[in-house]
Amino acid sequence: MGRIYFTDEQLKDLSVNPFVKKASNKAITYTDEFK
């Protein structure tokens, strides 16, 4: 099974989400408020 990486467009969409603290092409870190 291969890894799925986020595209630049997906990273741009994630960056405007208030619950996303940090996003890279491999992972997303969410804020404590989301948890």
N, C-alpha and C positions, 0 to 999 in steps of 0.2 A: 504494500500500500504506500503510495507516494504522499508527500506533503503537499498541502495546498497553501499557496502564498497569496497575500492580498495584493491587488493591483493598486496603482497610483490613484485611480478614481475611487476605489473603495477606501483607501487611507484618507483621502480628502473628505469623504462623507463621514468617516469615523471621527475625524478631527473636530467637526462641528457638534458632535454629540456631547451634551453636558456630562454624561456619565462615563465617558472615556477619558482616563487620565493620560494614557500614552498608547500609541499604536505604532507598530513596526510592520514590516512585510510578513513577519512570522507569528506575531502575538499581539494581544490586546490586554492592557491593564485598565481595570475599571476603578472608579472612585469608591470610597467607603460608603458614600450615600447610596450607591447602586446595590451594594451587598446588604 
